[in-house]
Amino acid sequence: MLSKQRRSSVSMVRVFSVLSILFCPSYIFAASKDIHSLAATMDILWIVIAAILVFFMQTGFALLESGLSRAKNAINVIMKNYVDICVGSLAFWFIGFGIMFGDNPSGWFGVTHFMVNDVSAKTFALLFFQTMFAATAVTIASGAMAERTHYNGYLVGAIFTTALIYPIFGSWAWGSLFTGKGWLAQMGFIDFAGSTVVHSIGGWVALAGIIVLGPRIGRFSSDGEIRSIPGHNLTYVAMGGFILWLGWFGFNAGSTAQANDSIGQIALNTHMSAVAGAVSTLLGLIITRRALSVSTIVNGSIGGLVAITAGCASMSPFFAIVTGFVAGFVVVLGQQILEAFRLDDVVGAVPTHGFCGAWGTLAVGMFKTGDLFSVTQITIQVVGIIAAFLWAFPAALIMYMIIHRAIGLRASTVHEQRGLDFSEHSEMGYPEFQTQILHKGRH
């Protein structure tokens, strides 16, 4: 009896549907159009919300980098993070977006959509989102180069990074939004949210910067001793790490550019890789009997976030954990490698972003769901990793050398000893405790 009633109900629904199509087609089509419009609006809303989260990451970088610097340079580091997103956003709107996402018939760089003023609603949202990505790429270098860099020289480098260095590689891997396709994208290179495009590029720019600058005074002794220069506020470091972690959910899940059902797994993979990175860093410190440093463990979690950024949409949670776990060890070993070469990276930006970005990009070829350990995909990923380094590092090295010669990149000895807060900004972050700052340093 119940079966007959169900069949009767189904038949009535079918009859009603047919009658609706026959006699009310305009209503059906209008409803369909409204649903499509609503879906498009929800996509735009999700992109904008994600972009706001990525913007909030700038706060995380500012706190992390300021906390790992000495008190006499706290304002200088904050000001670099505050202003590089300002000048960088203008440079990216003026030329960077067009190079990265404009029509790309050659496969090497875009040639249209500079100074964007008249595009679709979704393209405006994507421009806003990608501007935040450009800001992330450029601010990576600020922490590595902290405590001995002229402010004006740094800002000039930030402008050129967001206008040229970052967008050109981005056009190879992600271009275009319109016509044409980047040569790496044509090969099948996978970097979903930018382990290499954003983070390794930023890391290689940072590496070039610290090579041109040289180490801080007293960081390495003449007989090879490595001297620690602790930051002034480890609470800031932990707060910055948490804020970056939060913003990363927008960074990765927002890269869908759609409010679709993949967001949940992307966010989960992002989180699990971060926790695995922190845990493996903790284990590494325990095994090597080193102090359980807050800054190292925070960098381990960030290394996990950087590494999963490329493959967050194409890995299972298990392999996301593996990716993050390896990234934690990369952070610890990477910092030791830099110190062995007497390279002074104040915040550990090069291993955390450069090395972990390269590892995460390689991990996609190894752990891609449905195509595990594909030799073809691994080869393509390696090509992309090498191309990123061979482009960004030499370009940034030349850029910083020119800046150093033209306007000066390294602060003077007396300014470095007194602190860049006063010498560059005529301010002090902690005036109650820095009353003698004007009398320090030698000429």
N, C-alpha and C positions, 0 to 999 in steps of 0.2 A: 504494500500500500504506500509506504514511504517512498519507494523507488518511483512509483507512478507519479506521485506528487512532485518529486524533483524534476522528472522528465517534463512534466507539465509546466513547471516554473521556468525551466530553460527554454522551452518552446515559446512561452509568452515573452521572455526577454528578447529572443531573436526576432519575433514579430514586431515588438516595439522598436527595436533597432532599425529594422527595415523601413517601418513607417516613418521613423525620425529622419532617416536619410532621404526618403521620398518627399516628405512634406515640409521638413525644416532644415534643408541643407545649409542655409546661410548661418543658422545658429550653430550647427556642428562645426563649420569651417571657422567661424568667429572664435568659438571656444578653443579650437586647435591652435589658432593663431595666438590667442591670449596665453595658452600654456607655453608655446614656443617663446613668446616674449618674456614671460616670467622666468623661464629657464635661463635665457640670455642675461636677464637682470641679476639673477642669483649668481651666475658665473662672475659677472663684474663685481658684485658685492664681495664675493669670496676673494677675488684677486686683490681688491682694495684692503680688506681686513688683513690678508696675509702680508701685504706691503707695509702696513702699519706695524705689524709684528717685527718685520725685518728692520724697519726704521728704529724700533725700540732696541734692537741689537746694538745700535751705535752707543747707547747708554752703557750697555754691557762692556763693550770694548773700552770706553772711556774709564769706567771704574776699574776694570782689570788692569789696564795699562798704567793708570795713575797709581794704583795700589802697589804695583811691582816696581815703581820708580821711587826715588828718594823724595822726601818732603819738599826739598828745595826746587823740585821740577814738577810738582803736582799740577799746578795751573797750566804750565806749558803743554803737558800731555792732554789735559782736558780740552784746551783750546785747539789743539791739532785735530782732535776728534770732532769738535763742534764746528770748526770752519771747513775742514776738508769735505764734509758732506755738502756744504754750501757752494764752494767753488766747483766741486766735482759734479754736482747736480746741474749747474749751468753749463759746464763743459760737455756733459753727456747729452743734455738737451740740444745744445748748439751743433755738435758734430758726432758725438759718440754713438747715439742711437742710430743715426743714419748709416754709419760705418758698420755697425753690428747687425742691424735688422732691416736696413733698406734693401731695395732691389739688388740682387747679387748675381749678375749674369756670369761673372768670371769665377765664382767660387772662393774668391779671396777677400773681398770687402764690399760693403754696400755703397751704392752711389746715389741714393735718393733718401727722402724723408729726413732732411736736416732741418733744424729749428721747427719742429713739428707744431702745426697750428690747426690743421684741418684733416682729421682722420676719424675713423669710427669710434664709437663709445668704448668698445672693448680695447682698441689699440691705445686709446688714452690711458686706460687702466693698466695695460701691459707696460706702457712707457713709465708710469708711476712705479710699478713693481720693479722693473729692470733698473730704474734709477737707484733704488735702494740696494740692488745687487752691486752696482758699480761703486757705490759708497763703501760697501763691505770690502770689496777687492782692494780699494786704495787705502783704507784705514789699517789694514793688516801690517803695512810697512811702518806705520807711525810708532807702534810699540817696540818693534825691533830696533828702530833708530833713535829711541828715546835718550834723553839726558845729554846729548852732545850735538844736536842738529839745529842749525839756524832755522827759525820759524818760516821766514820768507822763502828760503830754499826748499823747505819741505813742501810748502803750498804750491810752488811752481811744479815740483815733481808730481804732486797730487793731480794737478790739472792735466798734465800730459798723460798720466796713467789712465785717467778716466776718459780722456778724449781720444787716445790712440792705442796705447799698449793693450789695455783690457778689451776694448771693442774689436780690434783687429782679430785677436784670437777667438773672441766670441763669435765673430762672423764665420770663422772656419767651422766651428762646432755647432752653432745654433742658428746662424742666419739661413734663410731670411724669413720675415713675417709676410713677405709679399711675393716677389718672383725670384727665382734662382735659389741656389742652395750651396752652403759652404762645402769645401772639398772634404773636410773630415766627416761632415754629416752625410755626404754622398757615400762615403766608405762604410757607413754604419756605426760610427763612433757613438758610444753611449756615455753621456754625462748628464743625467736627468736634471739635477739642480745645481751643479757646478763644483764638484770636488776639484776638478782641474781648471775649468773655465774661470771660476771665481777665486778659489782658495789657493791652488798651486800658483796661479798667475800672481796673486798677491804675495805669496811666499817667495817666489823667485825675484820679484821686485824688491822685497825686503832684503833678500840675500845680497843683491847688488848694492843696495844702500849701505849695509853694514860693512861691506868690503871697501867701498869708497871712503866711508867715514873713519874706519879703524875703531879699535876698542876704546871704551871710556878710560880715563886716567885711573891707574891703579888696578884695573881688572886683571891684567896679567903682569907678573913680575918679569924682570930681565932674565931670570934663571929658569923661567918656564912654569912657575907656580901659578895655579888658577885661584884667584881670590874672589870670594863671593861678595856681592854688593846687594844686600837685602833691600827689598822694597819697604815703604814706610807704613803701609796699611793693608794687612792681609785680609781684614774684613771686607774691604773694597773688592779684593780679588775674588773672594767667595761669592759676594753679591753679583759681581760682574759675570761670573760663571753661570749662576742661576738665570740671570737675565738673558744671556746668550742662548742658553738651553731653551728657555721659553720662546725666544724669537725664532729659533731654528724650526719649530713646528710650522711657522708661517713660511720660512725659507724653503723647506722641502715640500710640504703639502700644498703650498700655494703655487708651486711650479707645475701643477696639473693644469693651471689656467682654466679649470672647470670645477664646479661644485659637484663632483661625481663620487661614486662609491669606492674609489681607490684611496681616498684621503685617510681613512682609518688605518689601513695597513702601513701607509707611508709614515704616518705619525708614530705608530707603534715601532716600526723599524728604526726610526730616528731615535726614539727614546732608548730602545734596547741596545743599540750600538753605543750610545753615550754611557750608559751604566756599565757596559762591558769594558769600555775604554778606561773608566775610572777604576774598576776592580782590577784589571790587569796591571795598571800603573801601581796600584797599592801592593799587589803581589810582587811586582818587580822590585819595589823599594824594600819590601820585607826580605826577599831572597838575597838581595845584595847588601843587606844590613845597613841601609841608608835611612836617614830620617824620613818620617812620613810627612813630607812637605805638602802644605796646603796648595801652594802654587803648582807643584808638579802634578798632583792628583786632579786639580781643576783643569790643567792643560790636557791631562789624559782623557777626561770626559769630552773636552772640546775636540781633541784628536779623533775620538769616536764619532762625533757629530760631523766633522769634516769628511771622514772616510766614507760614511754611509750616504753622503749627499749625492754621489753619483749613482748609486744603485738602490736607493730607497724605494723606488717604484718597481724594481725588477728582481728583488731578492725575497726569499722567505725569511721570517723572523729568526730562524736558526742561523742562517748565514749572515744576517745583519749582526747578530751577537759575535760571530766569528770575526767579522770585519772590524768591529769595534775593539774586540779583545786584542787583535794584532796591532791595531792603531795605538793602544796604550803603550806597548813595548816600543813602537816606532818613536813615540814622543821621548821616552827616556833615553834610548840609544841615540836618537838624532841630536839631542842636546849635548851628549858626550862627544859626538863627532864634531860639532861646531867648536866646542871648547878645545878639542885636540888640534884644530886648525887655528886656534886663537881668534875665533870670530865671536864677537860680543853681541848677542841677541838678548836684549833686556827681558823680553816677555816670553821667549821661546816660540816666536811666530814662525820661523822657518821650518822647524820640525813639525810643529802642530798643524800648520796650514800647507806648507810646501810638500814635505815628505808624506804626511798623512793623506793629502789630496791625491798625490801620485798613487799611493797604495790603494786608496778607495776606488780610483779609476781602474786600476788593474783588477781589483776584486770583482768588478762587474763582469768582466770576461770569464772569471773563474766560477762565479756563483749565480749567474743569471738563471732564473727559474725556467725550466724546460730546455735548457741548453748548457748544462754544467760543463765547465772546463773545456769550452770550445776553443780549439787552437786558433781558428780563424778570428773569433772575437777577441781573444787575448792579444793576438798580433795587432789588430786594429787599435785596441786600447793602448798598447805600447807605442804605436806610432803617434797617437794623440798626446801621450805623456811627454815623449821626446820633443815633439813639435812645440808644445807649450814652453818647455825649458829653453829650447834653441831660439825661440822668438822673444820671450819675456825677459830672460836674464841678460842677454847681450844688449837688448834695446834699453833696459833700465840702467845697465852699467854705463852705457854711453850717455844716457840722459843725465845721470847723477854726476858723471865726470864733467859734462858741459856746465851744469849748474854750479858745481864746485869751482870751476875756473871763472865763470862769468859773475856770479853774485855771492858765492861762498856757501858751502854746505855744512862744514864743521865749525862749531862755535870755538871761540878762543879759549885758551887754557884758563884764564882768570874768570871768564864767564861760566865755564863748565864747573869750576870749583865753587863759585858763589851760588850757582844755580840759575837755570834759564828762566825761572819765574820772574826774577827781578831784571835780569839783563835783557830779556826779550819782551816783557810785558809790564815792567815797573810795578809788579804786584807780588804778594806773597800769600801762599795758601794758608799758612798758619802764623800770622804776624805775632801772636802772643809768645811764640816759642822761637822766633827767628830774629830777635832784635839785634843780634850781632852780625847778621848776614853781610852787611855792607863792608865790614872790616876783614872779611875772609878772602883768601886767594892771594896769589902772587902775580906781579906784573912781569 
